[in-house]
Amino acid sequence: MGKFIVIVLDGFGIGTMPDVLQVRPQDMGANTCMHIFERKPNLSLPTLERLGLANIIGQETPNLKYSKTATFGKAQLMHDGADTFFGHQEIMGTRPEKPFGEPIKNKLELIMQTLQEHGYKVRLHAGVKEKLLVVEECLTVADNIECDPGQAFNITSALDDIEFSEVVKIGKLVRSVSVVPRVITFGGHGIHLDDILAAVEEHGEYIGVNAPASGVYNNDYHCVHLGYGVDPQVQIPTILGKAGVPVYLLGKVADVVINDYGTSYPMVDTRAVLEKTLELVHSVDSGFICTNVQETDLCGHRENVDAYAEKLQTADEVIGRILPELKKEDILIVMADHGNDPTIGHPHHTREMVPLMIYSGSSSPKNVGVRSTLSDVGATVADYFHQPKPQNGKSFLPLLRI
């Protein structure tokens, strides 16, 4: 028993889910991977090529050919919509439930009253039609306008003007009176309230801050996701951690998945998070490592194909240096959590299936098929470490042993 490594290229989908016409018609025709290659036909991703990306999408490009040595498959989304938070809970073995959604305007008065009762200075800030909250003149409480509408409240903060620990306290108070799936508390240095308010946008009945435009990601970004109704006891990090198996979560997954028994490294930069992954591969003999590469998703939100391709090249290069460090008993899976097609015509996630690019020194080349849920990955991790299976998913480890 060695290391099981999962690298999530956030938002790197491979084509729409079968139900997209019924549940998300705005995503019809989405294919993040293929549309990037169509716009960037000379894009070269030799590591992902080796791992079977062309096999998965069923098409070659000038610089992406079929691999004869790959073990690969696809996975469908069981969670509703196309969401990073729910996608990662599903990967970790949670059986997704249909989330409850609502705009911030439904909770403005209750949130304001709650924060004021705890001594915070709060005021309303009016947009064109809707309103959001300003707290202590250094952060806002508003809708998340990047994920599916109504699925999250964002707390966007200027960390030159308030400590992040205080932002998290405010976030927990907002969480205590809200039933949306997520309350996301985040902030950065080098910005102030004026920068945040200058990035306010309204989308129908939703009002929020365009996070990239605010500059919040640019300097010492901090983030904690506060989820609703997630039971960590049925998830891989807790199951493994309680059994004494080392668990390491890196990147955005460190923000969105509870890891009380392991070690978490929140970070955003693609090269930094993958170099840290490589460092752990060098230093850890046995354990579970899960890394989220967030910047691919951020490029999808920006609808920027060139930037997306650059982040894929960076990821491909570092993953290419990880592969030779793996021992025969180690397993690596490179996958995604949903799509984020930068060409589809809107800046939101897209409901797409995801690739499963699998490297195992003990496996012969094969197709593990179309998995019905991302949780099959979590179930396979549990099987690998001989631990109880999580709440959801079916292990495909036996296929890798053939």
Secondary structure as the mmCIF struct_conf table of DSSP 4:
data_model
#
loop_
_struct_conf.conf_type_id
_struct_conf.id
_struct_conf.beg_label_comp_id
_struct_conf.beg_label_asym_id
_struct_conf.beg_label_seq_id
_struct_conf.end_label_comp_id
_struct_conf.end_label_asym_id
_struct_conf.end_label_seq_id
STRN STRN1 LYS A 3 LEU A 9
TURN_TY1_P TURN_TY1_P1 ASP A 10 GLY A 11
BEND BEND1 GLY A 15 GLY A 15
STRN STRN2 THR A 16 THR A 16
TURN_TY1_P TURN_TY1_P2 PRO A 18 ASP A 19
HELX_RH_AL_P HELX_RH_AL_P1 VAL A 20 VAL A 23
HELX_RH_3T_P HELX_RH_3T_P1 PRO A 25 ASP A 27
TURN_TY1_P TURN_TY1_P3 MET A 28 GLY A 29
HELX_RH_AL_P HELX_RH_AL_P2 THR A 32 ARG A 39
TURN_TY1_P TURN_TY1_P4 PRO A 41 ASN A 42
HELX_RH_AL_P HELX_RH_AL_P3 PRO A 46 ARG A 50
TURN_TY1_P TURN_TY1_P5 LEU A 51 GLY A 52
HELX_RH_AL_P HELX_RH_AL_P4 LEU A 53 ILE A 57
TURN_TY1_P TURN_TY1_P6 GLY A 58 GLY A 58
STRN STRN3 THR A 61 THR A 61
TURN_TY1_P TURN_TY1_P7 PRO A 62 ASN A 63
STRN STRN4 LEU A 64 LEU A 64
BEND BEND2 LYS A 68 THR A 69
STRN STRN5 THR A 71 ALA A 75
BEND BEND3 HIS A 79 GLY A 81
HELX_RH_AL_P HELX_RH_AL_P5 THR A 84 ILE A 91
TURN_TY1_P TURN_TY1_P8 MET A 92 GLY A 93
HELX_LH_PP_P HELX_LH_PP_P1 LYS A 98 PHE A 100
HELX_RH_3T_P HELX_RH_3T_P2 ILE A 104 ASN A 106
TURN_TY1_P TURN_TY1_P9 LYS A 107 LYS A 107
HELX_RH_AL_P HELX_RH_AL_P6 LEU A 108 GLU A 117
TURN_TY1_P TURN_TY1_P10 HIS A 118 GLY A 119
STRN STRN6 VAL A 122 ALA A 126
BEND BEND4 VAL A 128 LYS A 129
STRN STRN7 LYS A 131 VAL A 135
TURN_TY1_P TURN_TY1_P11 GLU A 136 CYS A 138
STRN STRN8 LEU A 139 ASP A 143
BEND BEND5 ILE A 145 ASP A 148
TURN_TY1_P TURN_TY1_P12 PRO A 149 GLY A 150
BEND BEND6 GLN A 151 GLN A 151
STRN STRN9 ALA A 152 ALA A 158
TURN_TY1_P TURN_TY1_P13 LEU A 159 ASP A 161
BEND BEND7 ILE A 162 ILE A 162
HELX_RH_AL_P HELX_RH_AL_P7 PHE A 164 SER A 176
TURN_TY1_P TURN_TY1_P14 VAL A 177 VAL A 177
BEND BEND8 VAL A 180 PRO A 181
STRN STRN10 ARG A 182 GLY A 188
BEND BEND9 HIS A 189 GLY A 190
HELX_RH_AL_P HELX_RH_AL_P8 LEU A 193 ALA A 198
TURN_TY1_P TURN_TY1_P15 ALA A 199 ALA A 199
STRN STRN11 VAL A 200 HIS A 203
TURN_TY1_P TURN_TY1_P16 GLY A 204 GLU A 205
STRN STRN12 TYR A 206 VAL A 209
HELX_RH_AL_P HELX_RH_AL_P9 ALA A 211 SER A 214
TURN_TY1_P TURN_TY1_P17 GLY A 215 TYR A 217
BEND BEND10 ASN A 218 ASP A 220
STRN STRN13 HIS A 222 GLY A 227
BEND BEND11 TYR A 228 GLY A 229
HELX_RH_3T_P HELX_RH_3T_P3 PRO A 232 VAL A 234
BEND BEND12 GLN A 235 GLN A 235
HELX_RH_AL_P HELX_RH_AL_P10 ILE A 236 LYS A 242
TURN_TY1_P TURN_TY1_P18 ALA A 243 GLY A 244
STRN STRN14 VAL A 247 GLY A 251
TURN_TY1_P TURN_TY1_P19 LYS A 252 LYS A 252
HELX_RH_AL_P HELX_RH_AL_P11 VAL A 253 VAL A 256
BEND BEND13 VAL A 257 VAL A 257
TURN_TY1_P TURN_TY1_P20 ASP A 260 TYR A 261
BEND BEND14 GLY A 262 GLY A 262
STRN STRN15 THR A 263 TYR A 265
HELX_RH_AL_P HELX_RH_AL_P12 THR A 270 SER A 283
BEND BEND15 ASP A 285 SER A 286
STRN STRN16 GLY A 287 VAL A 293
HELX_RH_AL_P HELX_RH_AL_P13 GLU A 295 HIS A 301
TURN_TY1_P TURN_TY1_P21 ARG A 302 GLU A 303
HELX_RH_AL_P HELX_RH_AL_P14 VAL A 305 ILE A 322
HELX_RH_3T_P HELX_RH_3T_P4 LEU A 323 GLU A 325
TURN_TY1_P TURN_TY1_P22 LYS A 328 GLU A 329
STRN STRN17 ILE A 331 MET A 335
BEND BEND16 ASP A 337 HIS A 338
STRN STRN18 GLY A 339 GLY A 339
TURN_TY1_P TURN_TY1_P23 PRO A 342 THR A 343
BEND BEND17 ILE A 344 HIS A 348
STRN STRN19 THR A 350 THR A 350
STRN STRN20 GLU A 352 GLU A 352
STRN STRN21 VAL A 354 SER A 360
TURN_TY1_P TURN_TY1_P24 GLY A 361 SER A 362
BEND BEND18 PRO A 365 PRO A 365
STRN STRN22 LYS A 366 ARG A 371
BEND BEND19 SER A 372 SER A 372
TURN_TY1_P TURN_TY1_P25 LEU A 374 LEU A 374
HELX_RH_AL_P HELX_RH_AL_P15 SER A 375 TYR A 384
TURN_TY1_P TURN_TY1_P26 PHE A 385 HIS A 386
BEND BEND20 GLN A 391 ASN A 392
HELX_RH_AL_P HELX_RH_AL_P16 LEU A 397 LEU A 400
TURN_TY1_P TURN_TY1_P27 ARG A 401 ARG A 401
#
